[in-house]
Amino acid sequence: MKKLLTLLISISLFASCQKEDKGLTKEQTASYISKGKEIGQATVKLLGSNLIKHMKSGGPKEAIPFCNANASNLTNEIASKYNVTIKRTSHKLRSGKNAPNNDEKAVIEAYLAQIKKGEPLKPQVKKENDGKVHFYAPMKLKAKCLACHGTVGKQVSSATDSIIKSLYPNDKAVGFKDGDFRGIVNITFNK
């Protein structure tokens, strides 16, 4: 009896040490982080290469309308390939259709608090009560993005600002500097 009790306690302690977030083990969490990074990088590569191509051929005048019409489709292409849902959202939105839900707002606020404390931002994984797993990762702005997301009158010309405002009348996604926190990506792994 004593051996059985010791075995049960040992199994219980082992299982509790392996859990991280609502039933995910450390190994599962690491696997979701690795896959989330892979999917995130594939998304950035596809979106980025298309935007760069349009920036080179016609500058913001061509790239902004292209992004407006095609960014969701390109993101959905990657999502379909990996059987996930991908959402990019921010505290400073360009498009209202990308508004964060309550969980995403909490993640964004937590990252903003970490920035104020000078803490590094790291991807995170959360398993919801419905069993779906979410990979959240911070997005940092790159210098090449400042032509559309920098300071109006400095990096963002008045002509570019006019194009942005014509497509996104409630745009708040300007005033960034190289390396700034731009928002998050939320990758939901489908069951």
ChimeraX attribute file (.defattr): number of C-alpha atoms within 10 A of each C-alpha:
attribute: neighborCount
match mode: 1-to-1
recipient: residues
	/A:1	6
	/A:2	7
	/A:3	8
	/A:4	9
	/A:5	10
	/A:6	11
	/A:7	12
	/A:8	12
	/A:9	12
	/A:10	12
	/A:11	12
	/A:12	12
	/A:13	11
	/A:14	11
	/A:15	12
	/A:16	12
	/A:17	11
	/A:18	15
	/A:19	15
	/A:20	16
	/A:21	16
	/A:22	12
	/A:23	17
	/A:24	17
	/A:25	16
	/A:26	14
	/A:27	12
	/A:28	16
	/A:29	21
	/A:30	14
	/A:31	13
	/A:32	21
	/A:33	20
	/A:34	14
	/A:35	16
	/A:36	27
	/A:37	17
	/A:38	12
	/A:39	19
	/A:40	22
	/A:41	12
	/A:42	15
	/A:43	21
	/A:44	15
	/A:45	12
	/A:46	15
	/A:47	19
	/A:48	14
	/A:49	12
	/A:50	17
	/A:51	22
	/A:52	16
	/A:53	13
	/A:54	19
	/A:55	18
	/A:56	11
	/A:57	12
	/A:58	12
	/A:59	15
	/A:60	24
	/A:61	16
	/A:62	16
	/A:63	20
	/A:64	20
	/A:65	16
	/A:66	15
	/A:67	17
	/A:68	14
	/A:69	12
	/A:70	15
	/A:71	18
	/A:72	15
	/A:73	12
	/A:74	17
	/A:75	20
	/A:76	18
	/A:77	15
	/A:78	20
	/A:79	21
	/A:80	12
	/A:81	9
	/A:82	16
	/A:83	14
	/A:84	20
	/A:85	16
	/A:86	25
	/A:87	19
	/A:88	21
	/A:89	25
	/A:90	22
	/A:91	18
	/A:92	16
	/A:93	20
	/A:94	22
	/A:95	17
	/A:96	14
	/A:97	8
	/A:98	13
	/A:99	17
	/A:100	21
	/A:101	9
	/A:102	9
	/A:103	10
	/A:104	21
	/A:105	17
	/A:106	12
	/A:107	19
	/A:108	23
	/A:109	13
	/A:110	13
	/A:111	21
	/A:112	17
	/A:113	12
	/A:114	14
	/A:115	14
	/A:116	9
	/A:117	9
	/A:118	9
	/A:119	11
	/A:120	8
	/A:121	16
	/A:122	11
	/A:123	15
	/A:124	18
	/A:125	23
	/A:126	19
	/A:127	18
	/A:128	12
	/A:129	9
	/A:130	7
	/A:131	13
	/A:132	12
	/A:133	22
	/A:134	23
	/A:135	24
	/A:136	25
	/A:137	24
	/A:138	21
	/A:139	20
	/A:140	16
	/A:141	18
	/A:142	15
	/A:143	15
	/A:144	12
	/A:145	17
	/A:146	19
	/A:147	19
	/A:148	22
	/A:149	24
	/A:150	21
	/A:151	17
	/A:152	18
	/A:153	11
	/A:154	11
	/A:155	19
	/A:156	21
	/A:157	16
	/A:158	12
	/A:159	13
	/A:160	19
	/A:161	20
	/A:162	14
	/A:163	18
	/A:164	23
	/A:165	14
	/A:166	12
	/A:167	15
	/A:168	17
	/A:169	13
	/A:170	13
	/A:171	16
	/A:172	16
	/A:173	20
	/A:174	20
	/A:175	16
	/A:176	22
	/A:177	18
	/A:178	15
	/A:179	11
	/A:180	14
	/A:181	20
	/A:182	24
	/A:183	25
	/A:184	24
	/A:185	22
	/A:186	25
	/A:187	24
	/A:188	21
	/A:189	20
	/A:190	12
	/A:191	9
